[in-house]
Amino acid sequence: MSSLDWLVFLGSQGLILAYGLWSISRKGQAESYLRSRSQSGWMVGLSIMATQASAITFLSAPGLAYDEGLGFVQFYLGLPLAMVILSVVALPIYYRLNVYTAYEYLETRFDGRVRSLAAFLFLTQRGLAAGLTIYAPALILSTALGWDLLWTNLLTGSVVLAYTLSGGSRAVARTQLLQMSVILLGMVLAGWWMFRSLPTDWSGSDALELSALAGKTQALVLRLDWNDRYSLWTGLVGGGFLMLSYFGTDQSQVQRYLGGQSLDQSRQGLMLNAFFKLPMQLMILGLGVLMYVFYVFETPPLNFKHPDRVAAVDRVPFEREALHRRETAEAWRAATLPQDKERLGLEFKRSASRLDSIRWAVRERNKSNAAADDGPDTNFIFIRYVLDFLPVGLVGLLISMVFCASMSSTSAELSALSTTTLVDFYARWTGQSPEGPQALAMGRLFTLGWGLYAVGFALIADRMGTLIEAVNVLGSLVYGTILGIFLSAFFTKGLKAPSVLFAALLTEGLVLLLYFGVQIPYLWLNAVGALAVPLLGWIVQPWIVGLSSHSPKTPTLGS
């Protein structure tokens, strides 16, 4: 990077860090470290979106859209309805009980064993997901500066960990507004630069129509096919259950909206996320589609991760076909007769398909030869464009954007991991208050431990494939089971703790079997897990010996 890029990058990061430290300098007690009940509705909404929109989103999603189009947006179709349900069902109960974590409610409704199981499942997957969010910015520095990825992971992990240790939940919430501002500015500027880099005689509608010819603009798949990763049905059903679990039971999100000044403010934050998250994700994916059109007129790398490690036997036919695709696109744009336009459009699609075939063949060959390449190049498509084509100064801002996304999401995850460990295990087992001075020290110790755990996983994250899918796969392996426990708590009065505990363990085994054995699309796992826990609970309850007579003190829905 140039000196100006470094100045923009370090200046923006320094401003955010200084503001976060200043905002918590006058309040360091454990309550502030674990939870901050001081946010307005719109700040809660921005904090929720900033936590979900990690560096993975801005690195991997444009690359996924470049390869596969807008179909991934269907992943978020169930989000608006999930926000409404949580505002009506879960949020009032959490506020009435004045909980630090969602899992405290489960002990009130069932018992400590069910609470511990749900908290354990959350800790297991969220610790791994935090490793992926640390890996994403390390990937940028490693690519941009040629640094060793191992040491870059350690460096970026240490920076995020120090930032989280210094302020906890309150610092995370206070700085996410600035971080989201940098993120949105970077996205808009990147899209503007891509568009202005297209040939001057090409309009926005021309670019959109060309990307449609390549199959990049299909945002909805209506057919009902169990094997579709992304469709209207997987998004509404599987994605809906995942969103219910992520926002309703994942402490990294629950901690964000429990930071609202009141129940109404927290509800407003959830509704803000319901209205704006889907358009924001569509805009991020749109960057990838626009980038595809840009690379029609600029020969793309055959390997975005290692452009120089391509044999001439592969590069020459690839570049020849890329030239043919460009000439065909220009002829299609200039054609006036309908039959010529249709013929050239078909030829463009065939040329684009041949180009993809060459690239996929090289990728598969590299995948089978670990020495040739150490991971897929989808995660590198956007950062390669940033480094190769953005002007000086804007490169620093875009890299700062990705670091802001990483800081906001990873710090929220580490804070949530620490809070859950402190409240649901340490304080419960020792009988100490989670707000005492010793608890503050233990909270920081747990943050340190989870940070080291996440950094360790980040060192092997390059083997996980496309990052934005990898992080959602990790969640889907446990989110359904956790949601099933909460659905049993919210909507059933007769199910008792031993039945739910046993059913949850059976369900988690079933989910793992379906994914690793049957290999069904991962979004369906969320629906399977959520429905299986209460169903199996009713089935096994008559055979469970020694049922507890424990009766819920709080809350099923409407009680």
Buried (B, 14 or more C-beta within 10 A) or exposed (E): BEEBBEEBBEEBBEBBBEBBBEBBEEEBBBBBBBBBBBBBBEBBBBBBBBBBBBBBBBBBBBBBBBBBBBBBBBBBBBBBBBBEBBBEBBBBBBBEBEBBBBBBBBBBBBBBBBBBBBBBBBBEBBBBBBBBBBBBBBBBBBBBEEBEBEEBBBBBBBBBBEBBBBBBBBBBBBBBBBBBBBBBBBBEBBBEBBBEBBEEEBEEEBBBBBBBBBBBBEBEBEEEEEEBBBBBBBBBBBBBBBBBBBBBBBBBBBBBBBBBBEBEBBBBBBBBBBEEBBEBBBBBBBBBBBBBBBBBBBBBBBBBBBBEEBEEEBBEBBBEBBEBBBBBBBBBBEBEEEEEBEBBBEBBBEBBEBBBEBBEEBBEEBEEEEEBBEBBBBBBBBBBBBBEBBEEBBBBBBBBBBBBBBBBBBBBBBBBBBBBBBBBBBBBEEEBEBBEEEBBEBBBBBBBBBBEBBBBBBBEBBEBBBBBBBBBBBBBBBBBBBBBBBBBBBEBEEBBBBBBBBBBBBBBEBBBEBBEEEEBBBBBBBBBBBBBBBBBBBEBBEEBEEEEEEEBEEBBBEE
